[in-house]
Amino acid sequence: MGEEEQNIVEIMDEDGVATQCEVYDVIEFEGKSYALLLPLDEEDEEAELIVLEYIEEGDECYFQSIDDEDEFDKVCEYIQTLDVDEEEFEEE
């Protein structure tokens, strides 16, 4: 149970709205780390994956939006090549 709680994070959008997410995975791509987050409060069966840059500095780690559209597109294309089980995204 403790490990599962550590996989839950709260992120804020640009409007200050908080969303709780499960950290599905952290991937490495072109020298950077990216977090794949699944919103927990989605009532829709098809929850959209949130992709943010994952940054570790010393003992601290945080998420940062990917502002460069080309970088974001490349990361999304890479994610699509990964072997991801679609059923894992469905809520029970």
Contacts in CASP RR format, 6 or more apart in sequence:
PFRMAT RR
TARGET T0000
AUTHOR 0000-0000-0000
METHOD contacts of the structure
MODEL  1
MGEEEQNIVEIMDEDGVATQCEVYDVIEFEGKSYALLLPLDEEDEEAELI
VLEYIEEGDECYFQSIDDEDEFDKVCEYIQTLDVDEEEFEEE
7 22 0 8 1.000
7 23 0 8 1.000
8 20 0 8 1.000
8 21 0 8 1.000
8 22 0 8 1.000
8 23 0 8 1.000
8 40 0 8 1.000
9 20 0 8 1.000
9 21 0 8 1.000
9 23 0 8 1.000
9 37 0 8 1.000
9 63 0 8 1.000
10 18 0 8 1.000
10 19 0 8 1.000
10 20 0 8 1.000
10 21 0 8 1.000
11 18 0 8 1.000
11 19 0 8 1.000
11 21 0 8 1.000
11 37 0 8 1.000
11 50 0 8 1.000
11 52 0 8 1.000
11 63 0 8 1.000
12 18 0 8 1.000
12 19 0 8 1.000
13 19 0 8 1.000
19 39 0 8 1.000
19 40 0 8 1.000
19 41 0 8 1.000
20 39 0 8 1.000
20 40 0 8 1.000
20 41 0 8 1.000
21 37 0 8 1.000
21 38 0 8 1.000
21 39 0 8 1.000
21 40 0 8 1.000
21 50 0 8 1.000
22 37 0 8 1.000
22 38 0 8 1.000
22 40 0 8 1.000
23 35 0 8 1.000
23 36 0 8 1.000
23 37 0 8 1.000
24 36 0 8 1.000
24 37 0 8 1.000
24 38 0 8 1.000
24 49 0 8 1.000
24 88 0 8 1.000
25 35 0 8 1.000
25 36 0 8 1.000
26 33 0 8 1.000
26 34 0 8 1.000
26 35 0 8 1.000
26 36 0 8 1.000
26 54 0 8 1.000
27 33 0 8 1.000
27 34 0 8 1.000
27 36 0 8 1.000
27 78 0 8 1.000
27 79 0 8 1.000
27 82 0 8 1.000
28 34 0 8 1.000
29 74 0 8 1.000
29 75 0 8 1.000
29 78 0 8 1.000
30 74 0 8 1.000
32 53 0 8 1.000
33 53 0 8 1.000
33 54 0 8 1.000
33 55 0 8 1.000
33 56 0 8 1.000
34 51 0 8 1.000
34 52 0 8 1.000
34 53 0 8 1.000
34 54 0 8 1.000
34 66 0 8 1.000
34 75 0 8 1.000
35 51 0 8 1.000
35 52 0 8 1.000
35 53 0 8 1.000
35 54 0 8 1.000
35 63 0 8 1.000
36 49 0 8 1.000
36 50 0 8 1.000
36 51 0 8 1.000
36 79 0 8 1.000
37 49 0 8 1.000
37 50 0 8 1.000
37 51 0 8 1.000
37 52 0 8 1.000
37 63 0 8 1.000
38 47 0 8 1.000
38 49 0 8 1.000
38 50 0 8 1.000
38 89 0 8 1.000
39 47 0 8 1.000
39 48 0 8 1.000
39 50 0 8 1.000
42 48 0 8 1.000
42 91 0 8 1.000
45 90 0 8 1.000
45 91 0 8 1.000
46 89 0 8 1.000
47 89 0 8 1.000
47 91 0 8 1.000
49 79 0 8 1.000
49 89 0 8 1.000
51 66 0 8 1.000
51 72 0 8 1.000
51 75 0 8 1.000
51 76 0 8 1.000
51 79 0 8 1.000
52 63 0 8 1.000
52 64 0 8 1.000
52 65 0 8 1.000
52 66 0 8 1.000
53 63 0 8 1.000
53 64 0 8 1.000
53 65 0 8 1.000
53 66 0 8 1.000
54 61 0 8 1.000
54 62 0 8 1.000
54 63 0 8 1.000
55 61 0 8 1.000
55 62 0 8 1.000
55 63 0 8 1.000
55 64 0 8 1.000
66 72 0 8 1.000
66 75 0 8 1.000
END
